[in-house]
Amino acid sequence: MSDVISIEQVTKFYGRNKVLDQVSLRVPPGVVFAILGENGAGKSTLIRGLLGYHRFDQGAVRVLGLDPLRKPMEIRRQVGYVADAPGLYEWMSVAQAGWFASGFYPDGFLRRYGELAAEFQLPYNTKIRDLSKGMRAKVSLALAMAFDPQLLILDEPTSGLDPIVRRQFLESMVDRAAAGQTVFLSSHQIHEVERVADWVAVLHDGCLQIASPLEDLKNSTTMLAFSMRDPLVALPRELDKFEILHQSKSGRTVNMLVRSFDRSTHDALDQHPNCFDVKAVRPNLEELYIGFTQPIEHSKSGAVNLSIAGRSEVA
């Protein structure tokens, strides 16, 4: 089956500010695909362009095989979407919001919306204006999911949700993917994403740093730590052949995030006259995110510590 979302060399300017810079990625069907990035990285701009809310300055996009600029309404009828700041009619009740939206979708929408409202414990007859931020988020989620879309696009979907509902919602996203549907979500909640994502992409300053299956990314990357007897001596040359994503140095201790690290190099560092206490572990998603978004630091000042204390070695 073809990709659900295809993005090729997309660039977007707001005035002179380049918000997206030649971003390319593909989202296969039946996965939870998470795009990570700090506030202002370009996540929402990318999502809104996928739905035809604005035009990209360069590049090409397809969503469910459709061009968002030529057929935006057709895409929006097929895609469940929750914005980072959902727009709801304040004067409507929860029930009225579902009744109003049902006119745009096939039969069965209102029944399913009622089931989701009950699952989210929404006060059915309460006005939207009287709901908390978390309750409004639940209304938006119920509206987006009620017509059982093949593609669900979520921009910071768990913002405002209480921990129990957040966990239930994320688990339901995994169930959707297992049933062959696709979830494309943006978030800066890294620990939440790590529990549910099949694929991850990292946006930083408008540039795509990586897009990969999460397990492949973890398996190809290593958190390396070692101490140096003389910290003023250059790093071992054995490390020159690896791509170093992140490096921090504090006193005698060096922490690195490296790609394609191997056992032979681990052994060579163990035997190096200036190195001791060599450890290599599989990184978590937060460490990977830091590696793809933070510059290499060579001194204690400003360094990001990636601790591997108490974790089992893999190399």
FENMO-V37319 format. One record per pair of residues at least 4 apart in sequence whose ideal C-beta (glycine too) atoms are under 6 Angstrom apart, sorted by the first residue. I is the first residue (numbers start at 1). J is the second residue. D is the distance in Angstrom with one decimal. If there is no record, write none. Layout:
# FENMO-V37319
I/J/D ; I/J/D
This chain:
# FENMO-V37319
1/29/5.0 ; 3/26/4.4 ; 3/27/5.9 ; 3/28/5.8 ; 4/27/5.1 ; 4/29/5.1 ; 4/151/5.5 ; 4/182/4.6 ; 5/27/3.9 ; 5/63/5.6 ; 6/26/5.4 ; 6/62/4.4 ; 7/23/6.0 ; 7/24/5.8 ; 7/25/5.2 ; 7/61/5.5 ; 8/24/5.3 ; 8/59/5.6 ; 8/60/4.7 ; 9/22/5.0 ; 9/24/5.5 ; 9/59/4.3 ; 10/20/5.6 ; 10/23/4.7 ; 10/56/4.9 ; 10/59/3.5 ; 11/20/5.7 ; 11/21/5.9 ; 11/22/5.6 ; 11/57/5.2 ; 11/58/4.0 ; 11/59/5.9 ; 12/19/4.9 ; 12/20/4.2 ; 12/45/5.6 ; 12/56/5.2 ; 12/57/5.6 ; 13/18/5.5 ; 13/57/5.3 ; 14/19/5.6 ; 18/206/5.8 ; 19/42/5.0 ; 19/45/4.9 ; 19/206/5.3 ; 20/42/4.7 ; 20/45/6.0 ; 20/206/4.9 ; 21/206/4.6 ; 21/207/4.9 ; 23/208/4.7 ; 25/201/5.6 ; 25/211/4.4 ; 27/33/4.8 ; 27/184/5.8 ; 29/182/5.4 ; 30/177/5.7 ; 30/180/4.7 ; 31/177/5.5 ; 31/198/4.1 ; 31/199/5.5 ; 32/173/5.4 ; 32/177/4.9 ; 32/183/4.6 ; 32/196/5.2 ; 32/197/5.1 ; 32/198/5.2 ; 33/184/5.0 ; 33/199/4.4 ; 34/185/5.4 ; 34/193/4.4 ; 34/197/4.0 ; 34/200/5.1 ; 35/43/5.7 ; 35/186/4.8 ; 35/201/4.6 ; 36/202/5.1 ; 36/289/5.9 ; 37/41/3.0 ; 37/43/5.1 ; 37/203/3.7 ; 41/203/4.3 ; 41/204/5.8 ; 42/46/5.7 ; 42/203/5.3 ; 42/206/4.5 ; 43/186/3.9 ; 43/203/5.8 ; 44/84/5.7 ; 44/155/5.5 ; 47/153/6.0 ; 47/155/5.3 ; 48/53/4.1 ; 48/54/5.8 ; 49/54/5.7 ; 49/56/5.2 ; 50/63/5.3 ; 50/68/6.0 ; 52/68/3.6 ; 52/69/5.9 ; 52/72/2.8 ; 61/68/5.7 ; 63/68/5.8 ; 63/75/5.1 ; 64/78/5.7 ; 66/71/4.7 ; 66/74/6.0 ; 66/75/5.3 ; 68/72/5.4 ; 68/75/5.7 ; 75/79/5.7 ; 79/149/5.7 ; 79/151/4.9 ; 79/153/5.7 ; 80/144/3.7 ; 80/145/5.7 ; 80/149/3.9 ; 80/152/4.3 ; 81/144/5.9 ; 81/153/4.8 ; 82/140/4.8 ; 82/141/5.9 ; 82/144/4.9 ; 82/154/4.9 ; 82/157/5.4 ; 83/155/5.4 ; 84/155/4.3 ; 84/156/4.5 ; 86/140/3.9 ; 88/128/4.8 ; 90/128/5.1 ; 90/129/4.0 ; 92/96/4.0 ; 92/97/4.8 ; 92/128/5.5 ; 93/125/5.3 ; 93/127/5.5 ; 94/122/5.0 ; 94/124/5.1 ; 94/126/5.9 ; 94/139/5.9 ; 95/124/4.8 ; 98/110/5.8 ; 98/113/4.0 ; 101/143/5.3 ; 102/109/4.5 ; 102/110/4.3 ; 105/109/4.1 ; 105/147/4.3 ; 108/112/5.9 ; 109/146/5.1 ; 109/147/5.0 ; 112/146/4.5 ; 113/142/5.6 ; 113/146/3.9 ; 116/142/3.9 ; 116/145/6.0 ; 116/146/6.0 ; 117/122/4.2 ; 117/124/6.0 ; 117/142/5.4 ; 120/138/4.0 ; 122/138/5.7 ; 126/130/5.4 ; 131/135/3.8 ; 131/136/5.1 ; 133/160/4.1 ; 134/160/4.0 ; 134/161/5.4 ; 137/160/4.5 ; 137/161/5.8 ; 150/181/5.5 ; 151/182/5.0 ; 152/183/4.9 ; 153/184/4.9 ; 154/185/4.1 ; 155/186/5.1 ; 156/187/5.9 ; 157/185/5.8 ; 158/166/4.6 ; 161/165/4.7 ; 161/166/4.3 ; 170/196/4.9 ; 173/183/4.8 ; 173/196/5.5 ; 174/196/5.3 ; 176/181/4.3 ; 176/183/5.8 ; 177/183/6.0 ; 187/193/5.3 ; 190/285/5.4 ; 190/286/4.9 ; 190/289/5.7 ; 193/197/4.9 ; 194/285/4.0 ; 197/214/5.4 ; 199/213/5.5 ; 200/214/5.1 ; 201/211/3.9 ; 202/209/4.2 ; 202/210/5.2 ; 202/292/4.6 ; 203/208/6.0 ; 204/209/5.3 ; 204/293/4.5 ; 209/292/4.0 ; 210/292/5.5 ; 212/216/5.4 ; 212/217/4.5 ; 218/282/5.6 ; 220/259/6.0 ; 221/259/5.7 ; 221/283/5.4 ; 222/258/5.5 ; 222/261/3.8 ; 222/280/5.1 ; 222/315/5.9 ; 223/257/5.9 ; 223/281/4.9 ; 223/283/4.6 ; 223/287/5.8 ; 223/308/5.2 ; 224/256/4.4 ; 224/258/5.6 ; 224/280/5.1 ; 225/255/5.0 ; 225/279/4.9 ; 225/308/5.3 ; 226/254/5.8 ; 226/269/5.9 ; 226/275/5.0 ; 226/278/4.3 ; 227/252/4.7 ; 227/253/5.3 ; 227/276/5.4 ; 227/277/4.7 ; 228/252/5.2 ; 228/274/5.4 ; 229/274/5.2 ; 230/274/5.8 ; 231/252/4.9 ; 233/274/5.4 ; 235/239/5.7 ; 236/272/5.2 ; 238/265/5.3 ; 238/268/4.8 ; 242/258/4.5 ; 243/259/4.2 ; 244/256/5.7 ; 244/258/5.4 ; 245/257/4.4 ; 245/291/3.5 ; 246/257/4.2 ; 246/290/5.8 ; 246/291/4.0 ; 246/294/5.8 ; 247/256/4.9 ; 247/296/4.5 ; 248/255/4.9 ; 248/297/4.6 ; 248/303/3.6 ; 248/304/5.8 ; 249/254/5.1 ; 249/298/5.7 ; 250/300/4.5 ; 255/306/5.0 ; 257/291/3.8 ; 261/315/5.9 ; 263/315/5.6 ; 266/280/5.5 ; 266/315/4.4 ; 269/275/5.0 ; 269/278/4.7 ; 270/278/5.1 ; 279/308/5.7 ; 279/313/5.7 ; 280/313/5.5 ; 280/315/3.4 ; 281/308/4.7 ; 281/311/4.5 ; 281/313/5.9 ; 281/314/5.7 ; 282/314/4.8 ; 283/287/4.0 ; 283/288/5.3 ; 287/306/5.1 ; 290/294/5.0 ; 290/304/5.5 ; 294/304/5.4 ; 297/302/5.7 ; 297/303/4.0
